[in-house]
């Protein structure tokens, strides 16, 4: 990939798009059209169009190849770590989990793909092609719905039309449709190991359902019913509704199910099934974060675990995804135990692209991390940037207190990765809290402001599947830090 660095054109393409928008004085008609389109989709945020940027990411062929290599090499490491966690008690002990929780995370999912859905987040320097991983997401990975919708919104603008007339041949990934393909492919793998024949099967007489639409999965075996399972207070219900609609179009009964509504029921003849209030469930897409499942015990959680243990339903995601979802995993990769698990090439990859990470405890010499601007603190099991504190955002006195609390809680300290900034224009015209407003001192006359970028690289069954980009105007890019969702286009 080094040979291609000199030919990366991403910045050149994005600069060209920016010039188009500036000549159109911010393209207000296009932004209004985008807002109107998004308001009619499931890409909503508290009822309004999700906060979005008019300025997209535009990846040339070489940059796309670089992102694919980065994602799939990291997946190979994640697969190796997950298998070691499940087979080696010493690796499980390293992660410092409750033993019963660790046993749950080591449970066999009934198919070989360890992590069917992942999103690995990076900070990418578009000029040099260098990148640093921020975190690994394997539980409740999101962003597909809003990315697909924002790509369509940007495509509708006069600015993109002008860009496409000069630079034809840029496409977007179908993140939602291709995930359903991968979901059904995972179910098919499970089904072949757990053959069942039910009257409500979504297969033809020969046991195979063939989709006639554009997204025929390789397996050609569909579940009769799919439940997208999470706690209702934790999931974006618009997001779940979108995926349920797409699955229904393929003839599959699909719905959201709250964890608390799950139960095991006996059918006539004594067969036991996982059910919710609407009926039996063949396949669960587990969106509930494993750590949250563990923290919220209920009868439904017990039913979900029993269904996984006894093969009563396919649980896509299983519970093995959690070790690589923890913030602890980067500390493991830097540890002697983690390094001994990896090949020499993988060790070099970690040293080059994974920020140094260490678990803190009461014995840690905190003075090693006194240069606050070099470090960021994260909870071991957190997600969505909750509990994350960058040293850049606090005073020296506050940083001392942050470190002390982190050590008491067993949190991690991580080398702060410099974020790459690009000029950004908010597409969203709806005002309100957390609508992606930049600080007034950064905004120019047209509304452009420098924004920090984070790319999330999707992996469906270990294969690169596209990018979720969001930008922000603070030192962390989370849901509550004026985040904007960004379209991503790729050179054919």
C-alpha positions in Angstrom: 0.0 0.0 0.0 3.0 2.3 0.5 3.5 2.6 -3.2 0.0 4.1 -3.6 0.3 6.8 -1.0 1.7 9.3 -3.5 -1.4 8.7 -5.7 -4.1 9.3 -3.1 -6.6 11.7 -4.5 -9.2 11.9 -1.7 -8.2 15.4 -0.5 -8.1 16.7 -4.1 -11.6 15.3 -4.7 -13.1 16.7 -1.5 -11.4 20.1 -2.1 -13.1 20.2 -5.5 -16.5 19.5 -4.0 -15.9 22.2 -1.5 -15.2 24.7 -4.3 -18.5 23.8 -6.0 -20.4 24.4 -2.8 -18.7 27.7 -2.2 -19.5 28.9 -5.8 -23.1 28.0 -5.0 -23.0 30.1 -1.8 -23.5 27.1 0.5 -26.1 25.4 -1.8 -29.1 26.3 0.4 -31.6 24.7 -2.0 -29.7 21.4 -1.9 -29.6 21.4 1.9 -33.3 22.1 2.1 -33.9 19.2 -0.4 -31.7 17.0 1.7 -33.5 17.8 4.9 -36.9 17.2 3.3 -35.7 13.8 2.0 -34.3 12.8 5.4 -37.5 13.8 7.2 -39.3 11.0 5.1 -36.8 8.3 6.0 -35.9 6.4 9.2 -32.7 8.6 9.5 -34.3 10.7 12.2 -33.1 12.2 15.4 -35.8 13.1 18.0 -38.2 13.4 15.0 -36.1 15.7 12.9 -33.7 14.8 10.1 -30.5 13.4 11.6 -27.7 16.0 11.8 -25.7 15.7 8.5 -23.0 17.4 6.6 -23.4 18.5 3.0 -19.6 17.9 2.4 -19.0 14.2 1.9 -16.0 11.9 2.1 -14.9 10.9 -1.4 -12.5 8.0 -1.4 -10.4 7.2 -4.6 -9.5 3.6 -5.5 -6.2 3.6 -3.6 -7.7 5.0 -0.4 -10.6 2.5 -0.6 -8.1 -0.3 -1.0 -6.2 1.0 2.0 -9.3 1.1 4.1 -10.3 -2.4 3.1 -6.8 -3.7 4.0 -6.9 -1.9 7.4 -10.3 -3.3 8.3 -9.7 -6.9 7.2 -6.3 -7.1 8.9 -7.8 -5.9 12.1 -10.6 -8.4 11.7 -8.0 -11.2 11.5 -6.6 -10.0 14.8 -10.0 -9.8 16.4 -10.9 -13.3 15.2 -7.6 -14.6 16.7 -8.2 -12.8 20.1 -11.8 -14.1 20.2 -10.9 -17.7 19.6 -8.1 -17.4 22.2 -10.5 -15.9 24.8 -12.9 -18.8 24.2 -10.3 -21.6 24.4 -7.7 -20.3 26.8 -8.6 -19.6 30.5 -5.5 -17.5 31.0 -6.7 -15.1 28.2 -10.1 -14.9 29.8 -8.6 -14.1 33.1 -6.5 -11.3 31.5 -9.8 -9.5 30.6 -10.7 -9.3 34.3 -14.4 -10.2 33.8 -16.7 -11.8 36.3 -16.1 -15.5 35.7 -19.7 -16.2 35.0 -19.8 -13.4 32.5 -16.6 -14.6 30.9 -18.2 -18.0 30.5 -21.2 -16.5 28.7 -18.8 -14.6 26.4 -17.1 -17.9 25.5 -20.3 -19.7 24.6 -20.4 -21.3 21.2 -22.7 -19.4 18.8 -23.4 -22.4 16.6 -21.6 -21.0 13.5 -17.9 -20.4 12.8 -17.9 -16.7 12.1 -16.9 -15.2 15.4 -18.0 -11.6 14.8 -20.7 -11.4 12.1 -20.9 -7.6 12.3 -18.2 -5.2 13.4 -17.3 -1.6 12.9 -13.7 -0.6 13.5 -13.2 3.1 14.0 -10.1 4.9 12.8 -8.6 8.4 12.6 -7.4 8.7 9.0 -5.0 11.2 7.6 -6.3 11.7 4.1 -3.1 13.3 2.9 -0.7 10.5 3.9 -3.0 7.5 4.3 -1.7 6.9 7.8 -4.4 5.9 10.3 -4.8 5.1 14.0 -7.6 2.9 15.4 -9.9 4.5 17.9 -12.0 1.6 19.1 -13.6 -1.7 17.9 -17.4 -2.0 17.9 -18.9 -5.4 17.7 -22.1 -5.0 19.8 -24.9 -2.8 18.6 -22.8 -1.4 15.8 -24.9 1.3 14.2 -24.7 4.1 11.6 -25.8 2.0 8.5 -29.3 3.5 8.2 -28.2 7.1 8.6 -25.2 6.7 6.2 -27.3 5.2 3.4 -29.9 8.0 3.8 -27.3 10.8 4.0 -25.6 9.5 0.9 -29.0 9.7 -0.9 -29.6 13.2 0.5 -26.2 14.5 -0.8 -26.8 12.9 -4.2 -29.9 15.0 -4.6 -28.1 18.3 -4.2 -27.1 20.5 -7.2 -23.6 20.5 -5.7 -23.2 16.7 -6.1 -24.8 16.7 -9.5 -22.2 19.2 -10.7 -19.4 17.1 -9.0 -20.7 13.9 -10.7 -20.8 15.5 -14.1 -17.1 16.2 -13.8 -16.2 13.0 -11.8 -18.6 10.2 -12.9 -18.2 6.7 -11.5 -18.5 7.2 -7.7 -20.8 4.9 -5.8 -22.0 4.3 -2.3 -22.1 1.0 -0.5 -25.5 -0.4 0.3 -24.8 -0.8 4.0 -28.3 -1.9 5.1 -29.0 -4.3 2.2 -25.6 -6.0 2.3 -25.9 -6.4 6.1 -29.2 -8.3 5.7 -27.3 -10.6 3.2 -24.7 -11.3 5.8 -27.3 -11.8 8.5 -29.1 -14.4 6.5 -25.8 -16.0 5.5 -24.9 -16.4 9.2 -28.4 -17.8 9.8 -27.9 -20.3 7.0 -24.6 -21.5 8.5 -26.4 -22.0 11.9 -29.4 -23.7 10.2 -27.2 -26.3 8.5 -25.9 -27.3 12.0 -29.4 -27.1 13.6 -31.8 -28.4 10.9 -35.4 -27.8 11.8 -38.6 -28.0 9.8 -41.5 -25.8 10.9 -44.8 -25.1 9.2 -44.1 -21.4 9.1 -40.7 -21.9 7.5 -39.6 -19.2 5.1 -38.2 -21.9 2.7 -39.6 -23.5 -0.3 -40.5 -27.2 -0.4 -37.0 -28.2 -1.0 -35.8 -26.4 2.1 -34.5 -23.4 0.3 -35.9 -19.9 -0.2 -34.5 -18.1 -3.2 -34.8 -14.4 -3.2 -35.9 -12.9 -6.5 -34.7 -9.4 -5.6 -31.3 -7.7 -6.1 -29.9 -8.9 -2.7 -30.0 -12.7 -3.0 -27.7 -13.9 -0.2 -25.2 -16.6 -1.0 -27.0 -18.9 1.4 -30.4 -18.7 -0.2 -31.8 -19.9 3.2 -34.0 -17.5 5.0 -35.3 -17.6 8.6 -39.0 -17.6 8.9 -38.9 -14.8 11.5 -36.3 -12.4 12.8 -36.4 -10.4 16.0 -34.1 -7.3 16.4 -33.5 -7.6 20.1 -32.4 -4.8 22.5 -33.7 -2.8 25.4 -36.3 -0.3 24.1 -34.6 2.5 26.0 -31.2 1.8 24.4 -32.0 1.2 20.7 -32.9 3.7 18.0 -36.4 2.4 17.1 -36.3 4.2 13.8 -33.2 2.3 13.0 -34.7 -1.1 13.9 -37.9 -0.2 11.9 -35.8 0.4 8.8 -34.2 -3.0 9.0 -37.5 -4.8 9.8 -39.0 -3.1 6.7 -36.2 -4.3 4.5 -36.5 -7.9 5.7 -40.3 -7.9 5.3 -39.7 -7.0 1.6 -37.9 -10.3 1.3 -40.8 -12.2 2.8 -39.4 -12.6 6.3 -41.5 -11.8 9.4 -39.3 -9.2 11.2 -39.9 -7.0 14.2 -38.2 -5.3 17.2 -38.4 -7.3 20.4 -37.5 -5.9 23.8 -35.2 -8.3 25.8 -37.8 -8.3 28.6 -40.5 -9.8 26.3 -38.5 -12.9 25.4 -39.6 -16.3 26.7 -39.2 -20.0 26.0 -42.5 -21.6 25.1 -43.5 -25.2 24.2 -45.4 -25.9 21.0 -47.6 -28.9 20.3 -45.5 -32.0 20.2 -43.2 -30.6 22.9 -40.9 -28.5 20.7 -39.4 -25.6 22.7 -39.1 -22.2 20.9 -37.8 -18.8 21.7 -40.8 -16.4 21.5 -42.0 -12.9 22.2 -45.5 -11.6 22.4 -45.9 -11.8 18.6 -44.9 -15.4 18.3 -41.9 -17.7 17.7 -38.5 -16.4 16.7 -36.1 -18.3 14.4 -33.3 -15.8 14.3 -32.3 -13.0 16.7 -30.2 -10.1 15.6 -28.8 -9.2 19.0 -28.4 -5.4 19.1 -28.3 -5.4 22.9 -24.8 -4.7 24.1 -23.5 -7.8 26.0 -22.4 -5.7 28.9 -25.8 -4.1 29.2 -27.4 -7.5 29.0 -25.3 -8.6 32.0 -26.1 -5.5 33.9 -29.9 -5.8 33.4 -30.9 -9.3 34.4 -34.5 -10.3 33.7 -36.5 -13.4 32.6 -36.1 -12.4 28.9 -32.3 -12.3 29.2 -32.4 -15.8 30.7 -34.6 -17.0 27.8 -32.2 -15.5 25.3 -29.2 -17.2 26.9 -31.1 -20.5 27.1 -32.1 -20.3 23.5 -28.4 -19.8 22.6 -27.2 -22.7 24.8 -29.8 -25.2 23.5 -29.9 -24.1 19.8 -33.5 -23.0 20.0 -32.8 -20.0 17.8 -29.9 -18.5 15.9 -28.4 -15.6 17.9 -26.5 -13.5 15.3 -23.8 -11.9 17.3 -23.9 -14.7 19.9 -22.1 -13.4 23.0 -18.5 -14.0 21.8 -18.4 -10.5 20.3 -17.9 -8.7 23.7 -14.1 -9.3 24.4 -13.2 -7.3 21.3 -15.9 -4.6 22.1 -14.2 -3.7 25.4 -11.8 -0.9 25.6 -9.6 -3.5 27.4 -8.8 -5.2 24.1 -6.2 -2.6 23.0 -4.4 -3.0 26.3 -4.4 -6.8 25.7 -3.0 -6.3 22.2 -0.1 -4.3 23.7 0.5 -6.8 26.5 2.9 -9.7 26.5 0.0 -12.1 26.4 -1.5 -10.4 23.4 1.7 -10.0 21.5 2.6 -13.6 22.0 -0.7 -14.5 20.3 0.1 -12.5 17.2 2.4 -13.1 14.2 5.3 -10.8 13.7 3.4 -9.0 11.0 0.4 -8.5 13.3 2.6 -7.3 16.1 4.0 -4.6 13.8 0.5 -3.7 12.6 -0.5 -3.2 16.3 2.5 -1.1 17.1 2.0 1.1 14.1 -1.8 1.5 14.1 -3.2 0.8 17.7 -2.6 3.5 20.3 -0.7 2.5 23.4 -3.3 1.5 26.0 -3.0 0.4 29.6 -5.5 -0.7 32.3 -5.2 1.5 35.4 -5.5 0.3 38.9 -4.6 1.4 42.4 -0.9 0.3 41.9 -0.4 2.3 38.6 2.2 5.0 38.7 -0.1 7.8 37.5 2.8 10.3 37.1 3.6 8.5 33.8 0.5 10.1 32.3 0.8 13.6 33.7 1.3 15.1 30.2 -2.5 15.3 29.9 -2.6 16.4 26.2 -1.0 13.1 25.2 -3.7 10.9 26.8 -7.4 10.0 26.9 -9.3 8.0 29.6 -12.0 5.5 28.7 -14.1 3.1 30.8 -13.3 -0.6 30.0 -16.8 -1.5 28.9 -18.3 1.7 27.7 -19.6 2.6 24.3 -20.9 5.6 22.4 -18.1 7.8 23.9 -19.9 7.7 27.3 -17.4 8.3 30.1 -14.6 9.3 27.7 -12.4 12.2 28.8 -9.6 13.6 26.7 -6.8 15.4 28.5 -7.1 18.3 26.1 -10.6 19.0 27.4 -9.7 19.5 31.1 -7.3 21.5 33.3 -4.2 19.9 34.9 -6.0 19.7 38.2 -9.0 18.1 36.7 -6.8 15.7 34.8 -5.3 14.5 38.1 -8.8 13.8 39.4 -9.8 12.0 36.2 -6.7 9.7 36.4 -7.4 9.0 40.1 -11.1 8.1 39.4 -10.0 6.0 36.4 -7.5 4.0 38.5 -10.1 3.4 41.2 -12.6 2.1 38.5 -10.1 0.0 36.6 -10.5 2.2 33.5 -8.0 2.5 30.7 -5.6 5.3 29.7 -4.8 5.5 26.0 -2.5 7.5 23.9 -4.5 10.3 22.3 -4.6 10.0 18.5 -4.4 13.3 16.6 -7.6 13.8 14.7 -7.6 14.8 11.1 -9.6 17.9 10.2 -11.4 18.9 7.0 -13.6 21.8 6.1 -17.2 20.9 6.8 -20.5 22.5 6.0 -23.5 21.4 8.0 -26.3 20.2 5.7 -28.9 20.3 8.5 -30.9 23.5 8.6 -32.9 22.6 11.7 -31.5 24.4 14.8 -31.5 22.9 18.3 -29.2 21.2 20.8 -26.8 18.7 19.4 -27.6 19.6 15.8 -24.0 19.7 14.8 -23.3 23.4 15.3 -19.7 24.4 15.2 -18.5 27.0 17.8 -19.2 30.5 16.4 -15.5 31.4 16.3 -14.7 28.6 13.8 -17.5 29.3 11.3 -16.8 31.4 8.1 -19.3 33.5 6.2 -20.8 30.5 4.4 -21.0 28.3 7.5 -17.8 26.2 6.8 -15.8 25.1 9.9 -12.8 22.8 10.4 -14.2 19.5 11.8 -12.4 16.4 13.2 -13.1 13.2 11.2 -13.7 9.6 12.3 -14.2 6.8 9.9 -15.9 3.6 11.0 -15.0 0.7 8.7 -17.8 -1.9 8.5 -16.9 -5.6 8.4 -19.7 -8.1 7.6 -18.6 -11.7 8.3 -15.0 -10.4 8.1 -15.4 -8.7 4.8 -15.0 -4.9 4.3 -18.5 -3.5 3.6 -18.3 0.3 3.6 -17.7 3.3 5.8 -19.6 5.3 8.4 -18.1 8.8 8.8 -19.0 11.3 11.4 -17.3 14.6 12.2 -17.3 16.8 15.3 -16.0 20.0 16.7 -14.6 18.8 20.1 -11.7 16.5 21.1 -14.1 13.5 21.3 -16.7 12.6 18.6 -19.7 11.2 20.4 -23.5 11.5 20.3 -23.5 14.5 22.6 -20.6 16.5 21.0 -22.3 18.2 18.0 -21.7 15.2 15.8 -22.6 15.3 12.1 -23.2 12.3 9.9 -21.3 12.3 6.6 -21.9 10.6 3.3 -19.2 8.4 1.8 -18.6 7.8 -1.9 -16.1 5.4 -3.5 -14.4 5.4 -6.9 -15.6 2.6 -9.1 
